[in-house]
């Protein structure tokens, strides 16, 4: 089972490759160098190990194709993905259109959130973080006490 946590600063090289931090790489399933990147709902990218993305794909592809909203979800969700492989140095190439979507140029912040990793422009990430700890406490009480 994959379990990603914490925040990691990283830089893109001149070719648009990102080095996966060792702690994230260590959590990948053994021998699985294939990752799926998708555009996030916020202006970030989401990285899944293939085994985790297959779970999401199963849910999305299992929706009734005769329902207009389901088709719109499938179309927009699946059009925004790319499959990449880690090279021997733990790097992977992020497509330019995805870097543009997430406003990532050179600096990137990787955030582990359980079964996936978000990739953010550090400045954009700060705008989406909860700054007030009491607000975080209220959300935790609301959703973790169910």
C-alpha positions as CSV (number, residue, x, y, z in Angstrom):
1,X,0.0,0.0,0.0
2,X,1.3,3.4,-0.9
3,X,1.3,6.1,1.8
4,X,2.6,9.5,0.8
5,X,3.0,12.4,3.3
6,X,4.9,15.6,3.8
7,X,6.1,18.4,1.6
8,X,9.2,18.3,-0.6
9,X,10.8,21.1,-2.6
10,X,12.1,20.2,-6.0
11,X,13.3,21.8,-9.2
12,X,12.7,21.0,-12.8
13,X,15.7,20.5,-15.0
14,X,16.1,22.3,-18.4
15,X,14.1,19.5,-20.1
16,X,11.2,19.7,-17.8
17,X,12.1,16.6,-15.8
18,X,11.4,16.4,-12.1
19,X,13.3,14.2,-9.7
20,X,11.0,12.2,-7.4
21,X,12.3,12.7,-3.8
22,X,13.7,9.5,-2.3
23,X,11.0,9.3,0.4
24,X,8.3,9.3,-2.2
25,X,10.1,6.9,-4.5
26,X,10.5,4.5,-1.6
27,X,6.7,4.4,-1.2
28,X,6.1,3.3,-4.8
29,X,5.1,-0.3,-5.3
30,X,8.2,-2.6,-5.9
31,X,9.4,-2.5,-9.5
32,X,6.6,-0.1,-10.6
33,X,8.3,2.8,-12.4
34,X,5.1,3.8,-14.2
35,X,3.2,6.9,-13.0
36,X,0.1,8.6,-14.1
37,X,-0.1,12.4,-14.0
38,X,-3.4,14.3,-14.2
39,X,-4.5,17.9,-14.0
40,X,-5.8,18.5,-10.5
41,X,-9.1,20.2,-9.7
42,X,-7.1,23.0,-8.3
43,X,-4.1,24.4,-10.4
44,X,-1.8,21.6,-9.5
45,X,-0.8,18.2,-10.9
46,X,-1.6,14.8,-9.3
47,X,0.8,11.9,-9.5
48,X,-0.5,8.4,-8.9
49,X,1.4,5.1,-8.9
50,X,-0.2,3.1,-11.7
51,X,-1.8,0.7,-9.2
52,X,-3.6,3.6,-7.4
53,X,-4.7,5.2,-10.7
54,X,-6.3,1.9,-11.8
55,X,-8.6,2.2,-8.8
56,X,-9.7,5.7,-9.9
57,X,-9.9,4.6,-13.5
58,X,-12.2,1.7,-12.6
59,X,-14.6,4.1,-11.0
60,X,-14.6,6.6,-13.8
61,X,-14.8,4.1,-16.7
62,X,-17.6,2.2,-14.9
63,X,-19.9,5.2,-15.1
64,X,-22.9,4.8,-17.5
65,X,-21.9,6.2,-20.9
66,X,-25.6,7.1,-21.6
67,X,-25.6,9.7,-18.9
68,X,-24.5,13.1,-20.2
69,X,-22.9,14.3,-16.9
70,X,-21.0,11.0,-16.6
71,X,-19.7,11.4,-20.1
72,X,-18.6,15.0,-19.4
73,X,-16.8,13.8,-16.3
74,X,-15.1,10.9,-18.1
75,X,-14.1,13.2,-21.0
76,X,-12.6,16.0,-18.9
77,X,-11.0,13.8,-16.3
78,X,-9.4,11.3,-18.7
79,X,-8.3,13.9,-21.2
80,X,-6.1,15.5,-18.6
81,X,-3.8,12.6,-17.9
82,X,-0.4,11.4,-19.1
83,X,1.5,8.2,-18.3
84,X,5.2,8.6,-17.6
85,X,8.0,6.3,-16.4
86,X,10.8,7.0,-14.0
87,X,14.3,6.8,-15.5
88,X,17.2,5.2,-13.7
89,X,17.8,8.5,-11.8
90,X,14.2,8.7,-10.5
91,X,13.3,11.5,-12.9
92,X,10.2,11.8,-15.1
93,X,9.2,14.2,-17.8
94,X,6.2,16.4,-17.2
95,X,4.4,17.4,-20.4
96,X,4.6,21.1,-21.1
97,X,0.8,21.6,-21.3
98,X,0.6,20.2,-17.7
99,X,3.4,22.5,-16.5
100,X,1.5,25.4,-18.0
101,X,-1.8,24.3,-16.3
102,X,-0.1,24.1,-12.9
103,X,1.9,27.3,-13.5
104,X,5.1,25.4,-12.7
105,X,8.3,26.8,-14.2
106,X,11.4,25.8,-12.3
107,X,10.4,25.4,-8.7
108,X,7.9,22.7,-7.6
109,X,6.5,21.6,-4.3
110,X,5.5,18.0,-4.0
111,X,2.8,17.3,-1.3
112,X,2.1,13.7,-0.3
113,X,-1.6,13.2,0.4
114,X,-2.1,9.5,1.0
115,X,-2.3,7.4,-2.1
116,X,-1.2,10.3,-4.4
117,X,1.2,13.2,-4.6
118,X,0.3,16.8,-5.6
119,X,2.8,18.9,-7.6
120,X,2.4,22.7,-7.1
121,X,3.9,25.9,-8.0
122,X,5.0,26.9,-4.4
123,X,3.4,30.4,-4.6
124,X,0.1,29.0,-5.8
125,X,0.2,26.3,-3.1
126,X,0.4,28.9,-0.4
127,X,-2.8,30.5,-1.6
128,X,-4.6,27.1,-1.3
129,X,-3.3,26.2,2.2
130,X,-5.4,26.8,5.2
131,X,-3.6,29.5,7.1
132,X,-5.8,29.6,10.2
133,X,-5.2,26.5,12.3
134,X,-8.6,27.0,14.0
135,X,-10.2,26.6,10.5
136,X,-8.2,23.4,10.1
137,X,-9.4,22.2,13.5
138,X,-13.0,22.8,12.5
139,X,-12.6,20.8,9.3
140,X,-11.0,18.0,11.2
141,X,-13.8,18.0,13.7
142,X,-16.4,18.1,10.9
143,X,-15.0,15.2,8.8
144,X,-13.0,13.1,11.2
145,X,-15.7,12.7,13.8
146,X,-18.2,11.1,11.4
